[in-house]
Amino acid sequence: MRKLLPYISIFVLIFAGILIYNYQTHVTVPIPWQPMRLRIPNLHIDASVINVGTTATGQMDTPTSQAVNSPYWSSVFWYAPGATPVKAAMQ
């Protein structure tokens, strides 16, 4: 039994390391305040939201497209490092 103890310990350590690695690299937690769609029924607006970040110089990135049917023409953009949206109260 004493000869098996080091092997069992190594196995447990390797197994724990694999579990921790997989959890840290593969489990993504959705951001609860991140907007997914912009809907304004009175104006007949229902657009998906695309996140944008910053450029190498630190300015807001602006996606561009020359395609006629690009999703950029029917989507809105959300500056991901920006302020958190607040849900408006319906009255």
Residue pairs with C-beta under 8 A, 6 or more apart in sequence:
33 84
33 85
34 51
34 78
34 80
35 49
35 78
35 85
36 48
36 49
37 46
37 47
37 48
37 49
38 45
38 46
38 47
38 48
38 49
38 76
39 45
39 46
47 74
47 75
47 76
48 71
48 74
48 75
48 76
49 75
49 76
49 77
49 78
50 63
50 71
50 72
50 75
50 76
50 77
50 78
51 77
51 78
51 80
52 60
52 61
52 62
52 63
52 77
52 78
52 79
52 80
53 61
53 79
53 80
53 81
54 60
54 61
54 81
55 61
60 79
62 77
63 72
63 77
64 72
65 72
65 73
